[in-house]
Amino acid sequence: MDKNNQAQHLKREILVRTIEAFFSDNFEENTRLIAYDMRPQGCEVPYRCCIHKERDVIQHRIIANLGLSMEEIDERKLLSDYARKAKERTELEKDVLTVLETACQACVPSRMFVTDLCQGCVARPCVESCKFGAISIQNGRSVIDGSKCKNCTKCMQVCPYHAIVKIVVPCEDACPVGAIAKDQSGHATIDFDKCITCGKCVAACPFGAIHEKSQIIDILNRIKEGKKVIAMIAPSVAGQLPCSIYQLNTALLQCGFNEVVEVAQGADITALNEAEEFKERMQNGDKFMTTSCCAGYNNLIAQHLPEIKPFASDTKTPLYYTAELCRKENPDAITVFVSPCVAKRRECLDNPNIDYLLSYEEMGALFIAKKIEVSTLEPTPFKTEASREGRNFGILGGVAKSVEVADQGQSEIKPYIINGLNKQTIRELRNYAKKGECEMGNLIEVMCCEGGCVGGNCCVNNAKTATKTITDFTKDSKPLK
Amino acid sequence: MSKIQVKICMGTTCFVMGASNLQELIELIPEKYSDSVEVCGVPCLGLCSETKKYSGAPYVKVNDEVVAEATTEKVLKQIERILKNGQE
């Protein structure tokens, strides 16, 4: 499914309106009114069964924008009460995702299904191919016994009429670790002990029923309070908007951030350390090493793939080093990571040097609410300029390349890229861990999102164009070594 | 016959609301209609500046007609319509 679809459009519009409400003279009341402004009395009902459900779903999206869990909401309360709660909050809630049950379609459970196209043919390859004896012919048609069927899709593959389909539940299908399942009512629920917060379900649900818990209100509050707030922008941000990274710097300063720092600066440190680590590991006889900057992958290791831990680099993430630098220089400042993905939300919650996370989508919505036209802004240089390699961290292959450059030909590096975590690539990684070697290469760059960070689920631009923009921009940046 | 002019708004609002995907038109249109249609990304067309007009973004102008909540398909359809009816 395309990232810029109508569900996404709706999500972004509500985000802009929430931010506008924050800047208005009455945040609580104007937040409550958003759903009524968007779906006024008598208006067309574009998506749901009636106007009331439309408004309800909008309100629940706002609750997620306010950083609250739908799971803990008392529906008898007014939305304005929750807006106040968000505004007065000083601590963040733990889990980073929430399921909007009202928005969730409770779609039919995943299973194999025989459609009307079934001709009840003589050959009956479906019956023959089923290893589990789940298919029989009844009244001249194939019938699948759900209690025996294992969803292997063999019957689907062999049917000459393409009469058998697999019904998928998009969120379940997208989840690489089986953390999302239906509850008794058929609605999606997330098992946070399993969830690696990769955000693939957020992007996959056609109803937009899974939402990140935003921290935008907290960030805007700290700015409003006059605190010194530093934005740490991820390298992939350079390809997100129709402007240069220096104009983006200006735009963020106009939003009230006191300083903008490139996380690519930290990426430079990661690259140098990782190259050093790689050399040592190879000298010690290791057959391969995986990179360590992807938060989704790091969560995967911790929760599901401990066997690959000995092969994963111990070097810290670019964000870690950047946040450490920021805290050291400005111990009292609030630090905000500007992020391409959901997975980094967990890293930010776990790292005391990082206070908040602003996603690219939220940043875009903030610019809309502030009426900032990025392409017309004057550029502002950064205090410290990062290297080409650090700035390329967000594009596929960029991390491995930077380690190669940092290594300067000392080790024999053969890079291999895991382009996106899914059930298959996780199996692949598990296999390398088991064998203790990887025939594809010795430096494995693991990217949770397809296309690298530019393919992150909070990205505004598509990965292809973003990659090109970043490559064009970094051509003229200084080399790492 | 003058060429049909397609202007894709590349303002911040349009871009964030989905124009990033319309960039494919910049490659697609010349391939399909190189003789009759000209396409380019342009700075903010100013269509979003009224109150809450960002909900209609992204905007694309095909000649003088505005396509709101534009998608690649919508824009191509509009081009086809003008081509069929002949240029005014």
Boltz contact constraints between the chains, C-beta under 6 A:
constraints:
  - contact:
      token1: [A, 4]
      token2: [B, 18]
      max_distance: 6.0
  - contact:
      token1: [A, 4]
      token2: [B, 21]
      max_distance: 6.0
  - contact:
      token1: [A, 9]
      token2: [B, 18]
      max_distance: 6.0
  - contact:
      token1: [A, 13]
      token2: [B, 55]
      max_distance: 6.0
  - contact:
      token1: [A, 242]
      token2: [B, 10]
      max_distance: 6.0
  - contact:
      token1: [A, 242]
      token2: [B, 15]
      max_distance: 6.0
  - contact:
      token1: [A, 364]
      token2: [B, 16]
      max_distance: 6.0
  - contact:
      token1: [A, 367]
      token2: [B, 12]
      max_distance: 6.0
  - contact:
      token1: [A, 368]
      token2: [B, 13]
      max_distance: 6.0
  - contact:
      token1: [A, 368]
      token2: [B, 16]
      max_distance: 6.0
  - contact:
      token1: [A, 368]
      token2: [B, 54]
      max_distance: 6.0
  - contact:
      token1: [A, 373]
      token2: [B, 12]
      max_distance: 6.0
  - contact:
      token1: [A, 373]
      token2: [B, 44]
      max_distance: 6.0
  - contact:
      token1: [A, 374]
      token2: [B, 12]
      max_distance: 6.0
  - contact:
      token1: [A, 375]
      token2: [B, 43]
      max_distance: 6.0
  - contact:
      token1: [A, 460]
      token2: [B, 16]
      max_distance: 6.0
  - contact:
      token1: [A, 460]
      token2: [B, 20]
      max_distance: 6.0
  - contact:
      token1: [A, 461]
      token2: [B, 20]
      max_distance: 6.0
  - contact:
      token1: [A, 462]
      token2: [B, 20]
      max_distance: 6.0
  - contact:
      token1: [A, 465]
      token2: [B, 23]
      max_distance: 6.0
